[in-house]
Amino acid sequence: MQIWSHKHIHTLANFSIQDYESVFELANRFDALKNTGTKKIPALQGTLVTSLFFEASTKNKK
Amino acid sequence: MKQVQRTKNSFELAAKRLSADVQTFAPSSSSLTKGETIIDTAITYSAMGADTLVIRHSSSYITFEIAKKLDAINSKTSVLNAGDGLHSHPSQGLLDIYTLIKFFSTKTLSPEVLNSKKILIIGDVNHSRVARSNLWALSAFGADIILCGPKTLIPDEFINFLKVPGPNQKEDPVKSRGSITISRSLEESIKIADAIIVLRLQKERMMENLLSSIDSYSSDYGLTPEKLSLNNREIPILHPGPINRDIEISSKVVDEYPNCLINDQVSNGIPIRMALLYLLQKYNK
């Protein structure tokens, strides 16, 4: 897998082919876990993911 | 289920599958109601120790602003855009293309299967951050995209969408991309399509006088089994959800068409979001 160079992910306009391939390769590996019966892996244990969802509806505003 | 809830749940599930701790910000009960800015809210959660902020907001480009402020204070927190105004929805774009690659690949996952495929996107492209993300992702792998809908929902200028550099971008990181064409005839477009992405019609567009009626839109651009039969193959159908049954897509297509991949998209969203969360932490190490 290529080295990941994005600290933030804003838009796919900034994704190189290698970026896409890194995402797909990993996603494929994670996807395959369900065939082993594994629901959880400790890859991000000890880290905190916070979701900040400010948009209240499906209506997109300009 | 509202789309915002689906995306939030999907990200939270992805984080939990990786054993991350998950924290959810609730706007209605927060200091936002006391006038705190969105950026201050993000800084607060970064100060609490968030490694990644997954952000959905109605303002386009807001995640750039938040990330800039966080970087300026030397924060290690990463920002992951979960949908900003009309601009971008990276994880949806990725799971859509991943779903198509899985469909077209034979033994191993091969993104090059999309090269020269004609992907038809139907509907309100102008108000869709999902469609914008689809355009960047699909074209990167050489797919040629046909945008189909009325002029009020797909202005002619969209033909040049890929020629305008993205924000904070000096040059396109992809050297050669597939093309964009625009069609006003769904019947003609379906005949040559290799896959279809149907966009949700937002009924507010009628209030904005962009459509004469929902029925007339549905008649011209709604996807039905009869229109699908114009293509002599069972091509894959995607929709970012939530669907408006029998408006942009008929219930018969959703429930009975063998290659309706809407549920696959939802399933694929989890590993794609796991990959994004994992990669952002790899950067931070």
Interface residues (C-beta under 8 A of the other chain):
Chain A: W4 S5 H6 K7 H8 I9 H10 T11 L12 A13 N14 F15 S16 I17 D19 Y20 E21 S22 V23 F24 E25 L26 A27 N28 F30 D31 K39 K40 I41 P42 A43 L44 Q45 G46 T47 L48 V49 T50 S51 L52 F53 F54 E55 A56 S57 T58 K59 N60 K61 K62
Chain B: K2 Q3 V4 T7 K8 F11 E12 A15 K16 R17 L18 S19 A20 D21 V22 Q23 T24 F25 P27 L32 I38 T41 A42 Y45 M48 G49 A50 D51 T52 L53 V54 I55 R56 H57 S58 S59 S60 Y61 T63 F64 A67 D71 S78 V79 L80 N81 A82 G83 D84 G85 L86 H87 S88 P90 G93 L94 I97 Y98 I101 L109 P111 H127 S128 R129 S133 W136 A137 A140 F141 P165 G166 P167 N168 Q169 D172 P173 V174 R200 Q202 E204 P242 N268 I270 P271 I272 M274 A275 L276 L277 Y278 L279 L280 Q281 K282 Y283 N284
